[in-house]
Amino acid sequence: MEIFFKDPESKWNEGVLLDEYNGEFRLISSQENEGKIYKKWCYPVGKDKKPIDKMFPIGVRMGSKTQAVATLKYFLEQLTNSTEPPDEDIPF
């Protein structure tokens, strides 16, 4: 499963992709171009502070579906309980 949410403020069609791989969910920095979604990739740094040979998508592992839902609810609660007024443009 892949679900892309385009950042309406991005000049370069950037957004976040909710990606499922082997039953684990991740949020991945992505970009849309001509109707196709491209994940942003990087070379992580190893123990010796040098880039390793294998590229990985820039993402945040959230675990199983249950854990991913709990993680997203936690951050939503943190954002909505802030002292700032709520953003009326949030799409949910």
SULNOR-V612443 format. One record per helix or strand of 2 or more residues. SS is the DSSP state (H for helix, E for strand). FROM is the first residue (numbers start at 1). LEN is the number of residues. Records with the same first field share a line. If there is no record, write none. Layout:
# SULNOR-V612443
SS->FROM-LEN / FROM-LEN
This chain:
# SULNOR-V612443
E->2-5 / 14-8 / 24-10 / 36-4 / 41-5 / 51-7 / 59-5
H->65-16
